């Protein structure tokens, strides 16, 4: 069955370190998204991609970057981790326009920055 | 940009009662409104959605209503069961324009047996 996976599921790091969160989907979806989830804020969009070599900034992109070298993967990098980036991160994917707009979410990565 | 407000933030009901969660949106161009359910330790999962050409949609015990004029939409769960306990998110987007969802803040629903 097609799925979307994230790794690691839990990560503890120190302020100033570079961290990369992995997202892999086997749906063959063109659209991929990264969100962060914080209490009281719901899910906020960090970055998104509509296809290989395409990346776009979302609502809360400062301090984050993504790259899309293939259809299946959209890794999220925190260049210099800050305590304000302690959060739960979700990756999602969806098909292109003309098909279902449902976004399929991964299980999440809980990141703690000390 | 779009702004989605969701109320209440927590909701406690007795098993068998109905639950209603309400959302308002700001961008009149939004035309796609999904609802997601998030169980503990998992990612959100789509449970129902509605498009702006429809006023109401039902799927067994859940229904969603949309009032485009007032820019608000609601989720109705009837005959609640303990397994309905979860966090529910509403969202809004402009379909065919990239499918970027703007989420509400979430509602924690607790169904007491």
Boltz contact constraints between the chains, C-beta under 6 A:
constraints:
  - contact:
      token1: [A, 40]
      token2: [B, 105]
      max_distance: 6.0
  - contact:
      token1: [A, 42]
      token2: [B, 89]
      max_distance: 6.0
  - contact:
      token1: [A, 42]
      token2: [B, 103]
      max_distance: 6.0
  - contact:
      token1: [A, 42]
      token2: [B, 104]
      max_distance: 6.0
  - contact:
      token1: [A, 42]
      token2: [B, 105]
      max_distance: 6.0
  - contact:
      token1: [A, 42]
      token2: [B, 106]
      max_distance: 6.0
  - contact:
      token1: [A, 43]
      token2: [B, 103]
      max_distance: 6.0
  - contact:
      token1: [A, 90]
      token2: [B, 43]
      max_distance: 6.0
  - contact:
      token1: [A, 94]
      token2: [B, 99]
      max_distance: 6.0
  - contact:
      token1: [A, 97]
      token2: [B, 96]
      max_distance: 6.0
  - contact:
      token1: [A, 101]
      token2: [B, 95]
      max_distance: 6.0
  - contact:
      token1: [A, 101]
      token2: [B, 99]
      max_distance: 6.0
  - contact:
      token1: [A, 102]
      token2: [B, 46]
      max_distance: 6.0
  - contact:
      token1: [A, 105]
      token2: [B, 43]
      max_distance: 6.0
  - contact:
      token1: [A, 105]
      token2: [B, 44]
      max_distance: 6.0
  - contact:
      token1: [A, 106]
      token2: [B, 43]
      max_distance: 6.0
  - contact:
      token1: [A, 107]
      token2: [B, 43]
      max_distance: 6.0
  - contact:
      token1: [A, 108]
      token2: [B, 43]
      max_distance: 6.0
